[in-house]
Amino acid sequence: MQKFRFLTAGESHGKALTAIIEGVPAGFSIDEVFINNELKRRQGGYGRGGRMKIETDTVEITSGVRFGKTLGSPITLVIKNKDFENWQKIMSSAAIDECSDKSFTTCRPGHADYAGAIKYGHKDLRNILERSSARKTAIEVAVGAVAKLILKEFGIEGSSKILEIGGQENDFEGAIDRAREEGVTLGGRFEVIYKNLPVGLGSYVHYDRKLDGKIAQIVMSIPAVKSVSIGDGDIAHQVTGREFHDEMFLENGEIMRKTNHAGGLEGGMTNGEDLIVRANMKPIPTMRSPLNTVDLAAMTETSAHFERSDVCAVEACAVVAENRIACALADEFLLKFGGDSLDEIRHQFNFAL
């Protein structure tokens, strides 16, 4: 039984971000250009900050692929942080280099600073910022791009779009410009769609095998995402069952539906309709006009620490969600049709149709 799983490592200003992916069968084509294009998409969008001018994320594959094809062994991906050259001593792993440069003790409301300091006993909040930063989503997008390449072999394609930013459904750039002038940030709402999914990915037999639950968890784990809905789930409490559920009918011997309020999932399983996932991202907590907070070292009231930040990153968040969802779908696809090679999986897939 094949399982797509991965671990990532790395800090925001550390030497590199790294991932090891296990469970990719042999024979899949891995296109570095495709992966790098996904990384470029993550760095785009109106309202991004100065870090995007420093980094041009590209992936290096150091294991698991030979001559463009997967070997069936673990795949290692590396994204080097170009900004590390300015942080070598600050982020050094050697005890001899210990210094207080870039250390801070003032919590940023909305970030992991306070809870992380209490949980792990850190006095320097830099230790928390570096891993809790959304910078780590770069390597998650690279992993998701590999998952997308698996799905593409079977005609499964994903996309994302912005639905709303700062309460605006149309004038996104105007809203972001006004927020920048005020020194504040904006969140928004986005949608991810995957097409051509087979029926039966996921399962109803246990809570932890329900695909909607898995998708909700991985999207909610993206920094700044505060709510997730499947299909029209966010308005399901406002309508009747007759209005919400997707009636079925036959057309030329095929089961069809006129609506997709369920968003492609029923009973925790794909039902053959488009998978539709929507999520809300809160405004980024780091702002040029900082919020009131507490200095944990002095135990005095003060203004929050400011670190270089975006005004709005909703478009980037949508790309991250799109790629993270691909990981869940690839995992379920390999569980259902799995084998040790692409040819074996293709045989299983075609047999099931």
Steps between C-alpha positions, in 0.01 A plus 500: 500500500674816377483818711615848398651662808766759570691693763639851465771685688656844500465851640396824333853647496689172528724343239224313316156344505497124453244226441520122479210336314430131543257284307539627144505193273758450226456636149333837558643795306629778724525834323711752693369780279145417611601497868684831466200654325282402796755665730485813284120502526531493879726805493260701286193706574432864571602614847806281554794636703875545468594136558361414156756738345784312671398139441446337162405154618633207300505136600796264504420128489772306683357148508227272368503618136728391216482631144172671580323187631421396856686195627252390767740609774460809722518834319689787661424860405709801605425872464794720602426828676693772321453734796701261719820677396382795709402277793787249519610588854149578625369160385818300560468154657838538675504598869805719444294736280232574760392864483201721571477659157139491375378363834171638633268448796188698403216270391312567176125444557372246251836323463636189673735711718325493838367143498827373352707673769290344775493155338870467416650724768671737257610842620593621150191507282722472190507126577124485444469741207751313287303175476147633542556742210302446180837476324483124559206478262749531212624145551141381551413641157797312350373176656150578374638551151634143509153383609349697211731323256371166630139610454562647154591155369132413550345822374439653843561876497470769767463878500428783742356850495437794731138563600541797731769719658432731792126474444535596133400265217636716218741785587771286661796721409325816620423341836861381536639844409283664765610245760866561413454875550339439839773257608255213544444164328213319327374145487255344261317199364609258229383188321683186386349265239618155389342336195480143364530326836384138504215395725601351834813678621479509879270285713203518736613207720715698749512869597867531406445359150239758397651710222313817595652475849849456357457795266368722778801415716765569239343828387446617859868425569606773254604810697220762523218272375215517751213312334444240227183384324428232241273608216220721635557378854522851642135567412363150565336616824295761314313277254276193494610151408310526172696811410840372609534137394599419142229299325605224261363406159591278205621631166603251231550237768725721715422638845498880488428793733387855427660645816808441712421655837684209668825607333578156363501320836228286659557280803867595504552371144532653156178457303624581148408868504757781519668529839439854626678632809462855629697661782531829685841651576530752781702823456874446558574592865831681431419864421686830460246652737547242776249380757542535875667207671727393787879467519551156655847583634412830670131413559401846383242618250642611165447484121536176307825408328499575126665260258507549123154394382244491221195726488294220346591141411161348418602404146809324632292326767267368230796350313625339821155351565475375142830315536436372851165356388686326216699312766182366663356402162820327387511309827141379462549424131804282573315326784216407263694418182848450644789298369877520486516659154302734278420215260359288781287789629376581151393136458311509831341834411387389153366173641287691751339722238 
